[in-house]
Amino acid sequence: MSQPSISRRNPILRTEPRRFDRDSIIAFAGAFDPQPAHMDERAAEATPLRGLAASGWQTCALIAQDLRKAFAGHTRYLGMGSIDDLRWLRPVRPGDDLVCEVRLGASLPCSCDPAVTRRHAEVEARNQLGEIVVRWSCQLLFGEPYGARKSRTRMPRPPCEVRAPRRAKVMSRPGNHLIKYFEDVCCGDEIALGSYTFDSANVSMFESIMAGSKECIETGSGRHVSDWHVVAAWMSLIVAYYKRRAAQLAADGCPVPALGPATGARWLRWQAPVSIGDHISFRGWAEHKVNAGGHGRWGLLVAGTEGRNQHGDVVVSLYPQFLLERRPTHHRPDPEAHELADAWP
């Protein structure tokens, strides 16, 4: 692969094609996003995705992996600091080949470290038909790796604007549960989603799935965990919470609203590194509801979520957008997922 040039004269970077196959899609979903649309062809036909499709988080994690490979010749690339706006526009099917294109903005100083610069980036991934399947805007970090600067005097660091979280716009309060029809969800309702331990076995499993290997990859203690593993862990807790509460509702003879796929996310911030051995507890709350004209089977629920480690420090926060079933009525057209996502300004 030719090494990328990221000068002002050449602000565009393209990755090599990435093939998504059925086995890897199901493997990732089974571990982190076990919903019908990602697990079973027949069941997936009845979902809004209308067929087997990769988890959006798997798509993002592999694209980020490809970006890091593409930047391998650029020794000052430190990684992705944050994502401001993420949208899944089309399903990624088994057999799809994705190519990612990145448009880079100007280099700007990063307030948290004089040796680090940030560059705004617009990322698009297209399939073999030229269709855009995912798009996000983010901040990429460049500079001297911290390990190369250990001998220097360490000064207190001011807050980093790249990783600064977006504050919730609602006053959260503990809720009974959030498995409700769209109309019944109250903004501010908060739930505890559970916790996830990033032990060597879990990290090894994630890295093996990312590598497309059926064998576990050995990991050492004290290593930092992939940012995308942290998000995938949160997603696994969302699905587990839904299944647990849905079973309880069904046992009580109550209706169970369907949870549709996520359409995107905003203000994804990795605020602190996660290392092997860390124990992260996640909470979520209803932030905003988008009616999208009051039509269709689905409403768009904007949620807030954050994860804290065993020391009480926030390590990740984001605002995902989920499709949530409305109370059943007749004669409602079913809009495409991206039409609802676009309704949220």
C-alpha positions in Angstrom: 0.0 0.0 0.0 1.3 3.4 -0.9 1.9 5.7 2.1 -0.6 8.5 2.5 0.3 12.2 2.0 -1.7 14.5 4.3 -0.3 17.8 3.2 -2.4 20.8 2.4 -2.1 20.0 -1.3 -3.3 16.4 -0.8 -5.9 16.5 2.0 -7.6 13.2 0.9 -6.8 9.7 2.1 -8.3 6.5 0.8 -8.1 3.0 2.3 -7.8 -0.4 0.7 -11.1 -2.3 0.1 -12.5 -4.1 3.2 -14.6 -7.2 2.6 -17.5 -8.0 5.0 -18.4 -11.7 5.1 -21.3 -13.5 6.8 -19.2 -15.3 9.4 -17.5 -12.2 10.7 -20.8 -10.3 10.8 -22.4 -13.0 12.9 -19.4 -13.4 15.1 -19.3 -9.8 16.1 -23.0 -9.6 16.6 -23.0 -12.7 18.7 -20.5 -11.1 21.1 -21.6 -7.5 21.1 -24.8 -6.8 19.2 -27.0 -10.0 19.2 -30.0 -8.6 17.4 -32.0 -10.5 14.7 -30.8 -8.1 11.9 -27.2 -9.1 12.6 -27.6 -12.8 13.5 -30.1 -14.6 11.3 -31.0 -14.2 7.6 -34.7 -15.2 8.0 -35.3 -13.1 11.1 -33.5 -10.2 9.6 -36.0 -10.0 6.8 -38.7 -8.8 9.3 -36.5 -5.9 10.7 -36.2 -2.4 9.4 -32.9 -3.4 7.7 -34.8 -6.0 5.6 -32.0 -8.5 5.6 -28.8 -9.6 7.3 -26.5 -6.7 7.9 -23.4 -5.9 9.9 -23.6 -4.1 13.2 -22.9 -0.4 12.7 -20.3 -0.6 15.5 -18.5 -3.4 13.7 -18.5 -1.3 10.6 -17.0 1.7 12.4 -14.4 -0.4 14.3 -13.1 -2.0 11.1 -13.0 1.4 9.3 -11.0 2.9 12.2 -8.7 -0.1 12.0 -8.2 0.5 8.2 -7.5 4.2 8.9 -4.8 3.3 11.4 -3.2 1.0 8.8 -3.4 3.6 6.1 -1.6 6.1 8.5 1.0 3.5 9.4 3.7 5.4 7.5 2.8 8.6 9.3 4.6 8.2 12.6 2.9 11.2 14.2 -0.7 9.8 13.9 -2.0 9.1 17.4 -5.6 8.1 16.6 -9.1 9.4 16.7 -9.9 11.7 19.5 -13.7 12.1 19.2 -16.6 11.8 16.8 -19.1 14.7 16.5 -21.7 13.2 14.1 -22.0 9.6 13.0 -24.7 8.4 10.6 -25.4 4.9 9.2 -27.0 5.5 5.8 -27.3 2.0 4.3 -26.9 -1.5 5.6 -23.6 -3.3 5.1 -24.4 -6.8 3.7 -22.3 -10.0 3.5 -20.0 -9.7 0.5 -19.9 -5.9 0.5 -16.5 -4.3 -0.1 -16.1 -0.9 1.6 -13.5 1.8 0.7 -13.1 4.7 3.1 -12.2 8.2 2.0 -11.1 10.8 4.5 -10.9 14.6 3.9 -8.6 16.3 6.3 -8.9 19.9 7.5 -6.2 22.2 8.7 -3.9 21.4 11.7 -4.8 23.2 14.9 -3.1 23.1 18.3 -4.7 20.9 21.0 -5.1 22.7 24.3 -4.3 19.6 26.4 -0.8 19.1 25.1 1.5 21.5 23.1 3.1 18.5 21.4 -0.3 17.4 19.9 -2.2 18.8 17.0 -5.8 18.0 15.9 -7.3 17.9 12.4 -11.0 17.8 11.6 -11.8 15.0 9.3 -14.8 14.0 7.2 -15.0 10.2 6.8 -17.1 8.4 4.2 -17.3 4.7 3.4 -18.8 3.5 0.2 -19.7 0.0 -1.0 -18.8 -1.6 -4.3 -21.8 0.1 -5.9 -20.5 3.5 -4.9 -23.2 4.0 -2.3 -22.3 5.8 1.0 -23.0 3.4 3.8 -21.6 5.4 6.8 -20.4 8.9 7.3 -18.9 10.7 10.3 -17.1 13.8 11.2 -14.3 13.5 13.8 -11.1 14.9 15.2 -7.8 13.1 14.4 -4.8 13.6 16.7 -1.2 13.9 15.5 2.0 14.5 17.5 4.8 12.9 19.4 3.7 9.7 21.2 3.7 10.2 24.9 6.0 7.3 25.5 8.7 9.2 23.6 8.4 12.2 26.0 8.6 10.4 29.4 11.9 12.1 30.3 10.4 15.6 30.0 9.0 17.5 32.9 5.3 16.8 33.3 3.1 19.8 33.7 -0.6 19.8 34.7 -2.7 19.5 31.6 -5.8 21.7 30.9 -9.0 20.0 29.8 -8.9 18.7 26.2 -11.5 20.3 23.9 -11.4 17.3 21.6 -12.5 14.9 24.4 -14.8 17.3 26.3 -18.3 15.8 26.7 -21.5 17.4 25.6 -23.6 18.0 28.7 -27.1 16.5 29.0 -29.9 18.8 28.3 -32.4 17.0 30.6 -32.4 16.5 34.3 -32.1 12.7 34.7 -34.0 10.7 37.2 -34.1 7.0 38.0 -36.7 5.3 35.8 -38.5 2.0 36.2 -37.4 0.8 32.8 -37.1 2.2 29.3 -38.7 -0.7 27.4 -41.8 1.3 26.5 -43.6 2.4 23.4 -42.1 5.6 21.9 -45.1 7.7 23.1 -44.7 6.5 26.7 -41.0 7.3 27.1 -40.3 10.4 29.3 -37.2 12.4 28.6 -34.9 12.3 31.6 -35.7 8.7 32.6 -32.5 7.0 33.5 -31.5 3.4 33.9 -28.4 1.5 35.0 -27.4 -0.8 32.1 -24.9 -2.9 34.0 -21.1 -3.3 33.9 -18.4 -4.9 31.8 -15.0 -6.1 32.9 -12.2 -5.8 30.3 -10.3 -8.8 31.3 -7.7 -10.5 29.1 -10.3 -13.0 27.8 -12.7 -10.3 26.7 -10.0 -8.2 25.1 -8.6 -11.3 23.4 -12.0 -12.2 22.0 -12.6 -8.7 20.6 -9.2 -8.5 19.0 -9.7 -12.0 17.5 -13.0 -11.0 16.0 -11.5 -7.8 14.6 -8.7 -9.8 13.0 -11.1 -12.3 11.5 -9.4 -15.1 13.5 -11.0 -18.1 15.1 -8.2 -18.4 17.5 -7.9 -16.1 20.6 -5.1 -13.5 20.3 -3.0 -13.4 23.4 -3.0 -10.0 25.3 -0.8 -8.7 28.1 -1.9 -7.1 31.3 -1.9 -3.3 31.6 -2.5 -2.8 27.9 -4.9 -0.2 26.8 -8.2 -1.4 25.3 -9.5 -0.5 21.9 -11.8 2.5 22.0 -14.3 0.6 19.8 -14.3 -2.3 22.2 -15.5 0.1 24.9 -18.4 1.2 22.7 -19.1 -2.4 21.7 -19.2 -3.4 25.4 -21.8 -0.8 26.0 -23.9 -2.0 23.0 -23.8 -5.6 24.4 -25.3 -4.3 27.7 -28.0 -2.4 25.8 -29.1 -5.6 24.1 -28.9 -7.7 27.2 -30.9 -5.1 29.2 -33.6 -5.1 26.5 -33.8 -8.9 26.4 -34.0 -9.2 30.1 -36.7 -6.5 30.5 -38.6 -7.8 27.5 -38.8 -11.3 29.0 -40.1 -9.9 32.2 -42.8 -7.9 30.4 -43.8 -10.9 28.4 -44.0 -13.0 31.5 -46.4 -10.4 33.0 -48.6 -10.5 30.0 -47.5 -7.0 28.9 -46.8 -5.9 25.3 -43.1 -5.7 24.3 -42.2 -2.7 22.1 -39.7 -3.6 19.4 -36.3 -2.0 19.5 -35.1 -1.1 16.1 -31.5 -0.5 14.9 -29.5 2.6 15.8 -29.4 5.2 13.0 -26.3 7.1 14.3 -24.7 8.8 17.2 -23.4 12.2 18.2 -20.8 13.6 20.5 -18.9 10.3 21.0 -16.1 11.1 23.4 -13.4 8.8 24.7 -12.5 10.8 27.8 -10.0 8.5 29.4 -8.1 5.3 28.4 -9.4 1.9 29.4 -6.9 -0.8 30.4 -7.1 -4.5 30.8 -8.5 -5.2 34.2 -10.8 -2.1 34.3 -14.4 -2.5 35.3 -16.8 0.0 33.5 -20.4 0.7 34.7 -22.8 2.2 32.2 -25.9 4.2 32.6 -28.3 5.6 30.0 -31.2 8.1 29.8 -33.8 9.4 27.4 -32.5 12.7 26.1 -34.9 13.6 23.2 -37.7 12.3 21.1 -38.1 12.9 17.4 -41.7 12.5 16.1 -40.8 12.9 12.4 -44.3 14.1 11.5 -46.0 11.4 13.6 -46.0 8.9 10.8 -44.7 5.3 10.6 -44.2 2.4 12.9 -41.1 3.9 14.4 -40.1 7.0 16.5 -36.5 8.1 16.9 -35.3 8.1 20.5 -32.1 10.1 21.2 -30.5 8.6 24.3 -27.5 9.7 26.4 -25.0 7.3 27.9 -21.8 7.3 29.8 -19.4 4.7 31.3 -17.4 5.1 34.5 -14.5 3.0 35.6 -14.0 1.5 39.1 -12.5 4.8 40.2 -15.6 6.8 39.3 -13.9 8.5 36.2 -16.0 8.9 33.1 -14.2 7.0 30.3 -16.8 7.3 27.5 -19.9 9.2 26.6 -22.2 9.4 23.6 -25.7 10.2 22.3 -26.9 7.3 20.2 -30.2 7.4 18.1 -32.4 4.4 18.2 -35.6 3.4 16.4 -38.3 2.6 19.0 -41.7 1.1 18.1 -44.8 3.3 18.4 -48.1 2.1 19.8 -49.6 -0.1 17.1 -52.1 1.6 14.8 -53.3 0.9 11.3 -52.5 2.8 8.1 -49.0 4.0 9.0 -46.4 4.1 6.3 -43.0 2.8 7.4 -40.3 5.4 6.6 -36.7 4.6 5.9 -34.5 4.8 9.0 -32.4 7.6 7.5 -35.5 9.8 7.1 -36.0 9.7 10.9 -32.3 10.3 11.6 -32.3 13.4 9.3 -35.2 14.8 11.3 -32.9 15.3 14.3 -31.1 18.6 13.9 
